[in-house]
Amino acid sequence: MQYLGDGGELKPEKVGEIWAGLAVLQKALKKAGHPRPAKPKRSPKPMPGQVGLPLES
């Protein structure tokens, strides 16, 4: 068996099957009332002209 990490490739038909399966799974989760995963909060962007602190020593 060859894994994708070992340089293996998927055929376009298989890729289509995988995406179709993911779409069915997404629809089933939504129908069952599961919320979408929350996006991680990003730190605010520094104001223009503000220099960041060097954190590496």
C-alpha positions, 0 to 999 in steps of 0.5 A, a space after each residue: 500500500 502506498 500512502 500519499 505522504 510517500 509520493 502516492 497520488 489519487 485518481 480524479 475519480 477517487 478525489 471526487 468520491 472523497 469530496 462527495 462523501 465529505 459533502 454528505 457528512 457535512 449535510 448530516 452534521 448540519 441536519 443533526 444540529 451540530 454547530 460549525 467549528 469556531 474559527 480561532 481568534 487572531 491577535 489584533 493587528 498592530 497599529 500603523 507605525 507600531 513596532 512589535 517587540 522582539 520575543 526571541 533572545 
